[in-house]
Structures are given as structure tokens and as C-alpha cells.
Amino acid sequence: MNKELVYWVATSAIPGVGTVTFSYLRKKFKTLKKFWEADSGEINKLKIDSKTKTSIIDFRNNIDPQIYLEKVYAMGIKVVSMVDREYPANLRQLDGCPAVLYFRGTILPDDDLAVAVVGSRNATIYGRQVTEKLVFDLCKNGLTIISGLARGIDSVAHKTAIDSGGRTIAVLGSGLDNIYPPENRKLAEEIIQNGAVVSEFPLGFPALPNNFTARNRIISGLSLGVLVTEAAVDSGSLITAGYAAEQGREVFAVPGPINSITSEGVNKLIKEGVHPVTEPSDILEVLDIERKMLQQETRNKKQETSGLDKTQQAIIKTLDGQTKQVDVISRELKLPVEKVTAALSLMELSGFVKNYGSGIWGK
């Protein structure tokens, strides 16, 4: 856990302090606690524009960092910073990733195996059908679906992920206390139960047009690749696809009818060389999902045992998913039975092993 989280959250909430200024303040003051303790004279000497200096001074005069964070928590909102282990690994790879993410719900390590699905707000029957089919199959293959909670294709992607028993994450272009569009508030609550609703924007931040361009870079940044299922040539989905390409993510597009305005954008992407998609395997093979899942399982196992001591880790390794008598474990590890039994008892309390009785233990 970031020991300075309270100052990270408060600093990132200052109007005018984006990722570049945030990084500058960290380097300048070494710690953000020192930044908050600096007097106005020190702030006025900073190499940032005068408007931001005024904003910083005004905000610090009116906000107590601890009270601000408590207000966030009181609304059921969690916060994770980019130096925390829980911060999404895909997003952390990016230059200029948000210093903090606000979220409701859960963000899991497995959510790094994710595909963003975006498209037209004015979705056609065709667009809805292909989105439902592809998202359903992607979820059945263990992928998390990322989208932007917008009307049309975004909403279809989220709903299909939930209905298929999969996980989905919605990225907002506003603060989490200002769900947009308002008709998707119920959907947002459903997403929270099956994933998370996230935002880089602080409390009270409105859904302004410019925010959605910033939001799109987070959608692609959380993902291994971006799938555009339906989009016109002026669609914001193409902006997301552009960010994906810049970030080194794969871009996929579903071919559409040549006489459909809402397919002009996807057909244009395919002409430009992105991966055409007509079935889920087109995505799974390009992203090499089977291998990535095996790697993720290995990482999960390491994280699960990271809190165990050497003896406990050795026991997990020798069990290797099997059940064994305690004297067999003792003999294989060349440790006294008493020591092994004591370690197993502690591990049982934490759920790492199960006692099957008669001296038999298993994972």
C-alpha cells in the first residue's frame, strides 16, 4: 500500500494538475507530503503556469487530504495508486498513466487478460448481434471485457459480459459520483457486482466532451487489444483504436456492410491493416491467450504463496495439488513431523491447505 496515498489522492484532485504536473511535483518535493506542507512562496517558484499555481494554493487552503480521502471511502469508492501492486499491470506500462484510479467493485490480476470492445452509440441490429456473439465467446474463454459505459455498443458489451457470467470493467469520463449517461446507472451497479467501474477523475468531475478522449486512452490501456465491432468514420471508437496502436496494443475490427454508415469506420480500419475479425479465434490467436493464461496462473500461484515462510512454501510445492500423509511430507522435506504439522495447522487457518483427517493433507 502506498504510504502517501492520502496525498496522492488529494494532489491528483487539484484542478489543473494532470499526469505531467503530478510527476513534476513528485520529483521536485521528493514526497507529496512535503508538497502539501510547502508554503505559498515555494509554490509560486515552481516551473508551472500561473493558473495552476493559483489552483494549487486555493485547493490546499480549502481541502484537508485526510478528510478528502475519508469522503471518497464514505461513498464506497476505493482508490489505488500506480505504485500499488493492485494497480492494473497493463495500464502501469503506459507513459503518462493516471497516478491514481478511483473504482467501485473489484480489480483482479486476471483482469489483465482483457479485450476492449467499443463501437457506435447508434448501434444497428447487426452491430448488436456481432457484439453479443463475440463478447459471449471471449468471456467463455476467460477474458475480461473493457468498455466505456456509453450508449449503444459499449452497453451491449457490458451487458453481454454480465449475462455470460464473465467480468467487465467500465471506464468513465467523469467522477464516479457522476455516472454518465444517467440511464446507465443501473447497468453500472450491475457491472460493480461483476467487475468494476473506474475513473481517473476525482469526485464531482462532470462528463465534459474533452474527458472522453482521455477516457479512451484508459480503455485501450487496460486491455491487450481493442475490438471495434461497429463504427462510423467520425466515431470516438476510432480514437480508442488510435490510442491502442500508439500503446502497442493490437487492434481488431469486424467487417460491416459496405452500404452502412455505421460500418464505414470499421471497414476503413481493416483497409489500413488492422486484424479483421469474424470469429473469436481471430482475437485469441493473435493475442496468444492460451499462453498468457498459463503465465497468469503461474503469477497467481506465486502471489498466493508470497506471504508464506520457507517451510510453508516447501509444503505447497511438495503437495503439488495432491493429498499426502504428514509423515510422507516430513520425509520428502527432511523436516521433523512436529514442525511440518505445526506449519500445516497455520496454513489451514489461512486456507492454503485442507486437513482430510487421519494425517492426510492436501491443497
N, C-alpha and C positions, 0 to 999 in steps of 0.2 A: 504494500500500500504506500502510495506517495505521502510522505510525512508532511508535505507542504500543500496537500490537496485544497485546503481551505483558501489558501492564497492563489492557487492556480485557478480555481473556480471564479473567485472574485475578480481576478485580473482579466480573465477571458471574457467576463461580462461587461467590462468597461466599453462604452460606445467608442468606436474608432480604433480599438485595439484588436487587430487581426493577427494572423499567424506570424507575419513578419515582425510586427511591433512586439508581440509577445516574446518571440525568440530574442529580439534585441534587449528587452528588459531583463530577461534571464541572464544573458551574458554580461550586461552592464552591472547588475547588482549582485550577481552570483546566486543569491536566493531571492525569491519573491517576497519573503517576509521583510527583507531589508528594503525592497522597493516600497512596500506599504508603510514602512517606518521612515522613509526619506522625507525631508521637508520640501516645501514648495519650491525653494530655491534650487534644490538639486533637480527637481522635475523640470524646471524651466531651462536647465542647462543641457537637457537631453537633445540628441540629434533627431528629433521628430517634429512634425508640423505643429504650429501653434494651436490649432483647433484641437488636436489630440491631447496636447499638454493641458489645455483648459478642461477637457473632458475628464482626464485622469484626476486632476485636482478636485473638481466638483464631485466626482464619483466617490473618491476616498473620503471626502468631507461628509458624505451622506450615507455611506454604507459601511457596516461592520462585517468583515469577511465571515466570521463565525456565525453571526445571525443570518446572513445571506444563505450560507450552506444549510443551516438548520431549516430555513424556509423551503429550500429545494427538497430536502428529505421529507419534510412535513407533507408535501404534495405527492409523496410516493415515487419521487423521481430519484434515480441513482446517478452517480457521476463516476466516470473512470478517466484517468489521465493517460497520456501517451507513454509514460514511464511505468505504468502498472502492467502486471502480467496479463490482466484480464482485457486489456485494450486489444481490439481486433488486429491480428497479425498482418492481414492483407493491407489494412489501412495504414499501419505504422510504417510500412515500406515506402510510402509516398513522401516526397518533398512537400513541405507545407501541410502535413496532415494536421487536423484540429488538435489543439493542446488538450482539450477535454471533450468528452462526449457525454451528453445527457441522455438517459434512456429509462424507459419503463419496460418491465419484462425481464428476460434473461438473454445474455450474450454468452454463447458457449464456444469452446475451442473448435468443435465440429462445424460451427458456422463459417469457418474459413473456407470450407468446401461449399462455395456459394456461386450461384449464377444470377446476375441481374436480369430481370425481364421488364422491358419498357415498351411503350408504344403510344398510339394515338389516344387522345382523350375522347375523340369521336369514333370509337371502335365500331366496326361493322360486324355483322354476324360471322363472316369469315374470320376476322381478326380475333373475335372472342373464341371461336371454335379451335383455332390452331393454338392459341394461348393456353386454353384449358387442357388440350391434349398433351402439349409439350411440358407444361408445368407439372401436370399429374405424373408423367413418367419420370421427370427429373427428380421429383420428390421421392418417388418409389426407389430411385437409385441413390437416395441418401443426401441429396443436395438441398441446401437452404436457398430459398428464393428471396432476392433483394429487389425492392421496387420503391416507388415514391408516394404511395397512397393517393395518387391523383385519380381523377375520374377515368373511365374507360379501361384500357389495357392494364394499367397498374392495379386497379381494383380487382379485375378478373384474376390477375396473377396471385395476389394475396389470398383471395377467397378460395381459389383452387388449391393452393398450398395447404390451407387450413382444412379444407374438405378431404384432402388426400391423406391427412394425418402427418403432414410434413411441417417444417419450420419455415418461418418467413420473417423478414425484417423490413420495416417501413422507415424510410428516411424523410424527415420533414424539412420544409423550407421556412420554418417558424419555430418559436419556442414550444416545448412540449405542453405548455398550458394553453396553447392556441392551435388546436387541431384544424388543419385545412386540407380539403374542403370540409365544411361543417357537417355535411350529410354523411361523411365517412367516420364520424366519431364512434359509432357502434362497431364498425369494422376495425378501427384502431384498438378498441378494447378486446376484440377477438384476437387480434394479432399479438397483443401483450400476453395472452394466455398460451400462445403458440410460437413465441419468439420475442421480438422487441420492436418498440417504436423508438427511434433515435433521432437526435438533432445535435448539431454543433452550436445552435443558437441558444442564448440564455432565456430565462423566464421573461415573459412579456414581449418577446420579439415578434413583430407582426409578419404576416405572409406577404412580403413585398416581392414584386416581379424579379428583382435582381437576386433575391435569395435562392431562387430555384436553379439558377445556373451554378451557384456554389453547392447547392444540394446535389446536383447531378454528378459532381466530381466525387462526392461521398458514396453515391450509389455504385459507381464503377469501381471506386477504391476499395470497397468492401468485398468485391467479387473477383473471381478468377477470370470471368468473361462476361460480356454483355450481349444479351439476345434481344434484338428488335423484331417484334412479331408483326407490327403494322405501324406505318408512319408516313405522313406526308413529307414533302421536301423541306417544309419550314418547321418541322416538328422539333420540340425540345429533346426528343429521344435521340435525334442525330447529334445533338450537343453531348449527350451522355456517351454515345458511341465514339465521338471525337476524344473525349476525356479518356475513355478506355484505351484507345490507340496510343495516346500520349503516355499513359501509365504503364504501357507494356502488357495490357490485357488483351485477350482475344475478343474479336467482335464477330457476332453471328447475325444473320438476317433471314427471315422467312420470305421466300418469293411470293409476290401477290399478283392479282390480275392486272394486266397492263393497262386496262381502261379504268382502273380505280385510283382516285386521287390519294386515298389513304395508303396506297401501296407504292406510290412514286418514290418515297424516301427509301424504303427497304430495297426496292429494285435498283435504285441508284447506288446504294451501299454495295450490293452484290457486283455491280459493274466495276466498282472501284476496288474490288478484290477481297472483300470480307467473306467469311465462310457461309455459304448458303446452307440452310437447314430445312430438311423435310421430315426428319425423324430424330428422336433423342440421341441415337448413337452418333450422329454427326457432331454433337457437342461433347459427349462423353469421351469419344476417341481423341478429339483434338486436345481436350484438357487433360487426357490421361488420368481420368478419375479413379480407375481401379488402383493404380499405383499410389496416387495421392491419399486414398483412403487407408491403404496399408501403412503409409507413413504416419498418418494422423492417429491410427490405432496405437502405433509404437510410442508416439509422443504422449498420448493419453495415459498409457501404462506407466511411462516414466513420471508423469505428473502425479499419478495416483500414489506412487511409492516414494515420492520425493520427501515426504515427512517421516519416513521410517528410518530406524537406525540400521547399521550394517547387518546385524543378526536377523532383523525382521525382513530386510530386503533379500537376504540369502534364503530365507524360508520361502518367500514368494517365488523366487527363482527355482528352487528345488521342487516346489509343488507343481509349477508349470501347468496349472489347470487340473491337476489330478487330485485324488484323495490318497493320503498316506498315513500309516501308523506313526505315532510320535517317536517311537524308537528307531524307525527307518529314517525319519528326518534327522534325528540326532546322529545316527551312524553316517549318513551321507555328508552332513556338515561337520562331522568330527567335533561335536559340542556336547556337553553334558545334557542329559534328558531334562534335568531341572531347569536349566537355562532356556532350553527350547520351549518347554511347557509354559514358563513364565512369559516368554515373548509371544507365544500363540494366544495366551489369555488376553494380553493387552491388545493384540491385533484383532481379536474377536470383538472387543468393545468398539473398535473403530470400523468394523465391517469388512476388514481385509480378508479374513478367513472365517470358516464356519466349523464348529465342533459337531461332528456327526455321532459322537459317543463312542465308548469302548476304545478311546485313544486315537480315533481316526479323525484327521483334519483335512480340510480341502479349501479351495478358493471359492 
